[in-house]
Amino acid sequence: MGCVNVIVSPEGLAVKKIEKISQPQKVWGWEIAVYLFLAGMGAGAYSVGVILGWTWNLSVLVKIFHVNFDVAKGILYGGPLLVAIGAPFLIVDLGIKERFLYACLNPRTSWVARGFLILSTFIILGLIVFGTSLLFPGVDLRGSPFWTLLEAITLLLAVSTALYTGILLKSVRYVPIWNTLWLPVLFLASALSTGSTAIVLAMMACGLAFPEAQELLVRAHQVASLERILILMEGVILAFYLYTTYRKKEEGEVSVRLLFMGKLRWLFWGGIVFLGFLFPFVLELLSTWQPDQLILLLVTGISLLLGGFFLRWAILASGVKAKHPLHKFLELRATLGPSIPKGRGDLTR
């Protein structure tokens, strides 16, 4: 956001001074960051889980209260639960009776409404896949064309949900760090990274909690190998995202400077670069040499999830609104002074 101070001569004919102070937005806070994080992580976990389910055909039965549960499939298809938990944070931030209901009733013009349709459809269909896979382990649905189609549709919805978390911000006008095609791509990469991390942590938890689920500990290391590739991809995309935003100059440059050297520098360098990339990458390399040290994998997962949340929080907090055309006109008048001819639209009269 910004403010313009205009000093007009006693005659009211010329603008003498304009001062613009760029400030990051404060409309969207931590609630939206939580929503973006949980929705992205859930969508990414489901996307990775469906692909792994097609590749592995993994099934691990655990008896709880004399009922058999396929915990492996529950982990792979549990992403919609995270999305369902995150959605209320968006509703709370917008207000149920005010902006949320208004936005949801205008899908032609509102990305909130389009996102609501995507998220609600994904949650409903995804929970059907999750519940069926978890509660009916004896039913083999892999050969069913209907089931394969349902998984494919939910996979497409999951990817759309991950992209939407970035498109929602991109749709906001006059915020250069949000209004770029790189942002949805970055959020998709982060969703896959944090989603695979969630799968690793869930596999470790089940493998340690249930003796019959020891196979999941081995699978957790295999997913961690995929996770390393996703971290590298996310890091490259983040670099391109910040570089292209910085080249936009003015408010885009201000946003990047806030992250690099301004008041958000600790959030960026400590929360994103260190916790989200460097620290977990080193720990994952150590875990490949010492696979029996599960604490390495646990700390890696927690660090990655924190980095994924801080990434979204930092991007929200660094959003600086670009100058309105009126501001640019006034600055031009201040620079050129009386040399600009006055007409009917002269704002200094």
N, C-alpha and C positions, 0 to 999 in steps of 0.2 A: 504494500500500500504506500501511498505517498501523499504529501501535502504541498501546495503551492502558495507561497506568500507573494502577493502582488502589491507593489508600491506605485501609486499613480501620482503624477505631478499635480500641483494645485489646479492647473487648468484641466486636468482629467484627460490629457491628450496622449501621454506616453507612459509605457510601462518601464519603470526604472530598475526593478530588481525582482528576480524570481528565484526562490529557493525550494528545491525539491529534496525531500528526505525519504529515501527508499527504506521501507520496513517490511519484514516478512509478514505474511498473513497470519491471523490469529483466529479465523473463523472455524477451521477444521483442526481439532486437537487430537489428543491421545485416543479418543474413542474411535475416530476414523482410522487411526493407525492400527488399532487392535482389529478392527473389521477387515482392513486390507490384508493384514498379516494372517488372520485365521482363514479368511476366504481363500487367499492365495495358497496357503499351506495345504488346506483341505483339498482344493482342486488339483494341486500338484501331486499330493499323495495318491489321490485316486487315479490320476493319469499314469503315474509310474506303476501303481498297483495293478491296473488292468493289463498293461503291457507285460509285467512280470507274470501275472496269472496266465496269460496266453503262452508265455515262454516256458514256465516251469510246471504248470499244473500241480502246484503245491497244495498239499492237504495235511493238516496236523490236527488230530482229534484230541480234545481234552474233555474229561467228564467233570462237570460242575453240578452239584446237587442232583446226581444221577441222570443228568441230561448231557448228551454229547454236543459239543460245539466245535466247529472247524475254526480254530483261532487264527490259522494262517490266512484263510480267506477273509476273516473278519478284519485282520490287519491290512490286507491289501486293498480292501474295498471300504475302509472306514472313513475315507476322506469327507463324504457328505456330512458326517457328524460335526466335524470341525467347521464346515461352512455354515451349518445350522446354528452353531454356537456363536459364530461371528456376526451373522446377519442382524441380530437385535442391537448391536452396537451402532450400526448405521441408523436404525430406526430411532434409537434414543437420541442420537446426535441431531437428526433432522427434526424430530418431534412428530409423534403419531398423528396428532390432529392438525398439524400445520403443513410444513413443507413436504413431509413424506407422502401423505395421502394425495396432496396436490400433484406431486411429481409422478406418483404411480398411476395417476389417471390420465397422464399425457405421454404415452409411449412414442408418439410421433415426434415430439420435441424434447423429451427428457431422457437423458442417459440413465438416470436413476430408475425410471420406469422400465426401460429395456433391460437393465441389469436385474431388476426385481423379477422379471419374467424368466430370465436366464437362470438366476439363482434358485428361484422357487421350483422350476422344472427339474433342475439338476438335483436339488435336495430330495424331491419326491421320488424320482426315478432311481437316483443313487442309493437311497435308503432301501428301496425294494431289492436292488441287487445285493446290498450289504446284508439285509436281514435274511434273505433267502439263502445266501451262501453260508452265513454263520449258523443259522438254526436248522438247516436241512442238509447236513453233510452227506447223508446217504443217497441223495438225489444227484445223479450225474447229468448236468445240463450242458456240458461242453459240445455235445453233438447236435444240440437244438439250434436251428437257424434263428428262431425267435429270440433265444437267449443271446446268441452272438450279436444279433442286430441291436438288442437292448444295451449290451455292453458297449457297442460301437457308438450308439447315440449318446449314452452317458459320458463316454470318453470325449466326444466332441463338445458336449456341454461343459465338461470339466475344463478343457482347454479354453473355451469361451469365457468361463468364469475367471480363470487366471488372467486372461487378456483384459477382461472387463475392468479389473481392479486398476489397471493402468489407463484404460480408455476413460474411466470416470473422471480422473484428474485431467487427462488430456482435453476433455470437452470444456474445461473452464477457460474462458477467454482471458487474454492479456496476462498470462502467467507463463513466461518463456520456459522455465524449468519443467513445467508440466505439459506444455503444449508442444510435444514432439513425439514422433512415431517411435523413438527409441524407448520411451517410458513403458508402453505395453509390452514390448519385447523384453525389457529388463525385468518387469514384474513377472512375466511368464518364466524366465530363467530362474528367478528367485523362488517362484512357486515350486518348480520342479526340484530345486536344491533343498528347500526347507521341507517339501513333501517327502522326498527320499529320506531325509533325516528323521522325520516323524516315523517312517516305517522302520528304520533301523532301531530307534529307541523302543518302539512297541515290540519288535521282535526280541530285543534283549530282555525286556520286562517279562514277556511270556516265557521265554526260554529259561530265565532264572526262577520264575514262579512255579512252573510246572515241569516235573522231571520228564514227562512224555513229550515235551516240546523242545528238547535239546537241539533238534535239527535247526530251529530258528536262529540259534546263536551262530551257526555256520552261515546261514543265509544272510544274517545281518552284516557279516564281513563282506559278502558278495555285493550287497546293495551299497555298502560303503565305498567299494571300488568305483561303482557308477557315480556315486556322490562326488568323488574327487573330480571327475570329468565335468560334472555340472557346475561345480564351484569355479573351475577355470573358465568355463563359458560365461558364467555370470560376471566374473571379474573383467573379462574383455569387453562385454557389453556395457558394464558400468563405466569403463574408461571412455568408450565411444560416446556414451550418453552425456557424460560430463564435458567432454571435449566439444561436442557439437553445441551444447548449451552455452558454454563459455564463449564460443565464437559468435553467438547472437548479440554480444555486447550489451550495454545498458543493463537492464534488469536480469538478463540471463547471466551476465558476467558477475553481477552483484550476488546472485544466488550461489554461484560456485565459490566465490570468495568467502561468503558466509560459512560454507562447508570447509573450505581449506584453511582459512586464516581468521575467520570471524568468530562470533559467539557460539557457532555450531561445530567448531573444529574438534572439540573433545568427543562429540557425538559421532562425527565422521571418522576421525583417525582411530579413536579408541573403540567405538561401538561397531563400526562397519569394517574398516580396514583390518584392525587387529582381531576383534572377536569374530567377525564374519568371514575373514579370509585367511590371514596369516597364521593365527594360532590354531584353528582347526585343521588347516592343511598340514602343518607340521605334526600335529598329534595323529592325524590319520596315517601319515608316513611311518610314524613310530609304531602304530598299531599293526601295520603290515609286518614289521619285524618281530613284534611281540603280541601275537594274536590272542594269547591267553590273558593278557592284561585288559580285561573288559572295561576297567575304569577309564582307559584312554579313549575308548569309543564312546563311553557315556559323556565324558567331559567335552569331547568333540561335538557330539550332538547338541548338547546344551548351548555351547558357544555358537554354533551355527544358527540355532533358532533365535538366540538373542541378536545376532548380527542381522538376521532377516527382519526382525521387528524394528531394530534401529534404522535399517535402510529405509523403511517406509515412513518412520517418524521423521527422519532427517529430510526426506524429500518433501514431506508436508510442511515442515517447519521452515524450509528454505524458499518456499514459494513467495516470490516478490512480484507484485502486480506491475505490469508495464505501464508506461505513461499513457494516459488518455490523450487522444488527438488534440483536445483543448489545451492540455498542458504543453504539448509540443508547440502549438501555435503561440502560446504566451511566451515560451522560452525563445522562440524565433523573434518575436516582437522585442523582447528584452535585449537580444543580441544586436539586431539591426536597427532598433529604435525607429525614429521618424522616417527612415528610408522606405518603410513599408507603406504603400498608399492605403488610405482609409476609404472604405466604401460603406455600403449599407450594412454589411455584416461586421463592422468594426466593433470589437468587444470592449474597447476602452472608452467609448463615448459615454 
